[in-house]
């Protein structure tokens, strides 16, 4: 997994097109992601950000194009297989297993997503789940039924549950939405720690300042197409991005900046 | 879970079959109660994957007809015939798997309800094999009521072992995740479609076995009886009443409701005794939507 992995991109999307209701929501998207890289996807509502996540994790099948992860073509695979191969995700709107406690939510994810789970005892799964909940700051809520958690707690549970499947690539959808500035700082620490443990991350977020702080690269999306990609500084200066984001003309944005 | 106590309870229940303490007509009611409890448990194994089926009468009817045709046309011995009946039901479950299993919620329920009509109409019109709507008679196998009782209790006990797996094993956790949120379950690696198929196959097999037992106990099959809504709705009512997420829920539902029906309602209201099941549904949904066993702790 050392020299070879460097040559083949870790995750590769090749001109992926997705159609929904006879409308293209993604049009020929291509990009690559390297190991231990943090890439953010930005763009206005309806640009197709969440659809990129859906298509990578198998919830939506592309009408053309290929998705390659670790050199394996995973286009058209079922979500649970993609999860077991090492891609985990969170959802924009958190959807916990509502009848289960926080601990059980994470434990189920370990049982099914983690390839080593079959050799783990019930206690080991339990301990690992507790450890993950402490990582996201839910150590005091392990036995709370998840539908009784606050929204921000549910979002953090979502992250713990995704990490529980022992992923190599983690897709975080709007992880900072609804979190207080302090909670965002904690979340960023968690992300940095996950990266050091060897994970790659693909992040969707609305807070550009937060995104800029942690990303190695940013991909800007508009109406299903990539309009800019590069380092945070480059992309945020890009005129087309500003225009797409603020709706108005480029000049108006320029004026705003000055 | 206290295993010795459970085993003791089962031995005592079984003993009723040997000790001539209970009169035969009561024992016959008890046997049928276990029969319905068995049926409800079989149905519930499928419902634990989050899909409510109103079409299990299809499996029931096919089980009954599979047995009836094997016995009357080909003279296959009764026990092998029952297995054939159960396998007929599984074949129809395979058809479900490629067609209506991709539906969800209301559409799934309606599709299952309608799917009962397909085998019924075919059997009604396949006169040469099935005698059409007249049905097939003389199927009763020479087994006494005490033996039937013992067979039903043992089968119900064995099915509970499977039911236990669908509730409390790793598979059970997967099914619970599917019930809570299918999409999230997929995202954490639960093979949702595989689990749904497994429960359907197992459930249809035992539902078919129920049908075969019914034919062998009553002695005749008729399309309008074995494919009637009764056999789709009964397991639903009994499971809801007993508690769908409890090991003994469907079985207890069957034992309580059927015995109440036959031993109390029939003597009191011979015409309207079945109203009990309707009332049971109302009471369940109002007062204990998780079933009567929700009052006890999880086993």
Interface residues (C-beta under 8 A of the other chain):
Chain A: X57 X58 X59 X78 X79 X80 X83 X84 X88 X89 X91 X95 X96 X97 X98 X99 X100 X104 X107 X108 X109 X111 X112 X113 X114 X161 X162 X164 X165
Chain B: X170 X173 X174 X176 X177 X179 X180 X181 X183 X184 X185 X186 X187 X188 X189 X190 X191 X192 X193
